[in-house]
Amino acid sequence: AENMQHLKNPFMILWSLFVVEDTKLGAIVATATLVIEHKFTHSCAKRGRIEDVVVSGDCRGKQLGKLLMSTLTLLSKRLNCYKITLECLPKNVAFYTKFGYSVSEENYMYQRFFN
């Protein structure tokens, strides 16, 4: 019943955008988003979702992706998410498995409305 309080606001979703800025360049060089939503099918427990992990080409290999993934994963645990998910291309699976993520047997489906 306590978890059901979140149903009073059906749009209660927490979006957190994380950025890494190169202060010398005055530019954002890496970013990732953490979405926390309450899932009705799990008694309104929190589920985390990582989206849009991007590191500038010039800054790859500097552990920025590792920093972002470690931070978002730890934050999801601290926020008591029952699970955290992400979608990635097959070529990126090895990177994400380093942080404890595993390939799911679930199907990922979509409809594209714009290019």
C-alpha positions as CSV (number, residue, x, y, z in Angstrom):
1,A,0.0,0.0,0.0
2,E,2.9,2.4,0.8
3,N,4.3,1.9,-2.7
4,M,0.9,2.6,-4.2
5,Q,1.2,6.3,-3.2
6,H,3.1,6.8,-6.5
7,L,-0.1,6.1,-8.4
8,K,-1.5,9.4,-7.4
9,N,0.8,10.9,-10.1
10,P,0.8,8.5,-13.0
11,F,3.5,10.6,-14.8
12,M,6.0,10.3,-11.9
13,I,9.1,9.4,-13.8
14,L,12.5,10.6,-12.7
15,W,14.9,11.5,-15.5
16,S,18.5,12.3,-14.6
17,L,20.9,13.5,-17.3
18,F,24.6,13.1,-16.5
19,V,27.2,15.0,-18.4
20,V,31.0,15.1,-18.4
21,E,32.4,18.5,-19.4
22,D,35.9,19.2,-20.7
23,T,36.4,22.5,-18.9
24,K,39.4,23.4,-21.2
25,L,37.2,23.1,-24.3
26,G,34.1,24.3,-22.6
27,A,32.3,21.4,-24.2
28,I,30.3,18.4,-23.1
29,V,32.2,15.3,-24.0
30,A,30.1,12.5,-22.5
31,T,26.5,12.0,-21.5
32,A,24.1,9.4,-20.3
33,T,20.5,9.3,-19.0
34,L,19.0,7.4,-16.1
35,V,15.2,7.0,-16.1
36,I,13.5,5.7,-13.0
37,E,9.9,4.6,-13.2
38,H,7.4,2.8,-11.0
39,K,6.2,-0.4,-12.4
40,F,2.6,-1.4,-11.6
41,T,3.3,-5.0,-12.4
42,H,5.9,-5.1,-9.6
43,S,3.8,-3.4,-6.8
44,C,5.0,0.0,-8.0
45,A,8.6,-0.9,-7.4
46,K,11.2,1.2,-9.1
47,R,12.9,0.1,-12.3
48,G,15.9,1.9,-13.8
49,R,16.7,2.3,-17.4
50,I,19.9,3.6,-18.9
51,E,19.6,5.5,-22.2
52,D,21.8,7.5,-24.6
53,V,25.3,6.7,-23.3
54,V,27.5,8.7,-25.6
55,V,31.2,9.6,-25.5
56,S,32.7,12.1,-27.9
57,G,35.0,10.4,-30.4
58,D,38.0,12.4,-29.3
59,C,37.5,11.3,-25.7
60,R,37.0,7.6,-26.2
61,G,39.4,5.4,-24.3
62,K,39.6,7.8,-21.3
63,Q,37.2,5.8,-19.1
64,L,34.4,8.3,-19.4
65,G,31.9,5.6,-20.4
66,K,33.0,3.5,-17.4
67,L,32.5,6.5,-15.1
68,L,29.0,7.1,-16.4
69,M,28.0,3.5,-16.3
70,S,29.4,2.9,-12.8
71,T,27.6,6.1,-11.5
72,L,24.2,5.2,-13.1
73,T,24.4,1.6,-11.9
74,L,25.3,2.6,-8.4
75,L,22.6,5.3,-8.2
76,S,20.0,2.7,-9.4
77,K,21.0,0.4,-6.5
78,R,20.9,3.3,-4.0
79,L,17.5,4.3,-5.2
80,N,16.3,0.7,-4.6
81,C,15.5,-0.2,-8.2
82,Y,14.5,-3.9,-8.5
83,K,16.3,-4.0,-11.8
84,I,18.0,-1.8,-14.3
85,T,18.0,-2.3,-18.1
86,L,19.5,-0.8,-21.2
87,E,19.4,-1.4,-24.9
88,C,22.5,-1.6,-27.0
89,L,23.9,-2.7,-30.4
90,P,25.5,-6.2,-30.5
91,K,28.9,-4.6,-30.9
92,N,28.5,-2.9,-27.4
93,V,27.5,-5.9,-25.4
94,A,31.0,-6.7,-24.2
95,F,31.3,-3.1,-22.8
96,Y,28.1,-3.4,-20.8
97,T,28.8,-6.9,-19.5
98,K,31.8,-5.4,-17.7
99,F,29.3,-3.7,-15.4
100,G,27.3,-6.8,-14.6
101,Y,24.7,-6.5,-17.3
102,S,23.6,-9.6,-19.2
103,V,21.8,-10.2,-22.5
104,S,18.1,-10.7,-22.0
105,E,16.0,-13.3,-23.9
106,E,13.2,-10.7,-24.2
107,N,12.3,-9.2,-27.6
108,Y,12.8,-5.5,-28.2
109,M,10.3,-4.1,-30.6
110,Y,9.7,-0.6,-31.8
111,Q,7.9,1.6,-34.4
112,R,9.8,4.5,-35.9
113,F,7.8,7.6,-36.7
114,F,10.6,10.0,-37.8
115,N,14.1,9.5,-39.1
